[in-house]
Amino acid sequence: MTADPTTRARGGFASASVPRHLARGALGFGALAGSLALLPFVGPASLLLAPVGLVALRGCPMCWAIGLAETVSAGRLRRSCTDGRCELTRAET
């Protein structure tokens, strides 16, 4: 099976677009911050926002940051491996 060079390569944490990824980040970080900020007012029930935030971030804030880097760089870099040596090069546009 050969890869189609016109398709954009994406990693496991990347989103379909940068705005979509930023929206997931806003939702995730907002839910995590809200779960802690609302704790004095709502009580332990506010901690129910924490799982929502973690799902939006796909597990952890670092996973989201890695996904942001993958989303931004998707299709802009190509990896080529020859004779056991791999190189990253810019994709031709």
N, C-alpha and C positions, 0 to 999 in steps of 0.2 A: 504494500500500500504506500503510495507516494503522497507527500503533503502538497496541497495546493498552495503555491506561493502567494496567491492573492488573499488568502485568509490571514487574519491577524492571530498571531500566537499569543495565548494567554496562559498564565500560571494557574495554580490551584486556588489562589486566594483572590484573583482578579475579578472585577465586575465587567459588565458589558460596556460601561462608559464611565468617564470620570465624574460627571454630575451625579450619576446613580450611586457611585461609590462614596462621594462626599455626603449625599443624603443619608446613606446607611450609617456613616460615621456620626453625623449630627444626631440621628435618632439614637444610636447606641451610646454615645457619650452623654447625650442629654438624659437618657433613661438612667444611666449609672449615677450621674450627678444628682438627678432628681430623687433617686432612691435614698441617697444619703442626706440631701438637703431637706426632704420632707419628713425625715425620721422624727424630729422633735414635735411636729404638728400632727402627723397621721399615726405615728407609732410604727410598730413592726410591719404593719400592712404595706408601708411604702417600700419595703424590701422586695415586694413582688415585681417592682420595676427592674430590678437587677438582672433577672434571667432574660427579660425582653432586651435589655441593653447588650447582654452577652450574645444573644442570638443574632442581633443586628450587626454586631462586630465579628461574627463568625467565630466566636470562642474567646478572643482576648484582644486587647488594644494593639498588641504587637502584630497579631494576625491581620488586623485591619491595616496597619501601616505597611506591612509587606504587600498586601493586596493593592494598596494605593500605588506603590512603586511598580508593581506588575501591570496595573491598569494603565499608568502613564507611559510605560515603556513598551507596551504591547505593540508588536508590528514594527518597532523602530530599530530593534537589534536582531541580528541573525547569528546563530551559533553554527560554526562549521568545524567538524572534527576530521582530521586526516592524520594517519600514522600515529594515533594515540595522543595527538596534541589538538586541543580545542581552542578556538579563538572566537571572540565576539567582534562583529563588524556591524557598521551601520547598514541598514537595508536601503536598497536603491528605491527612490521614490519616482 
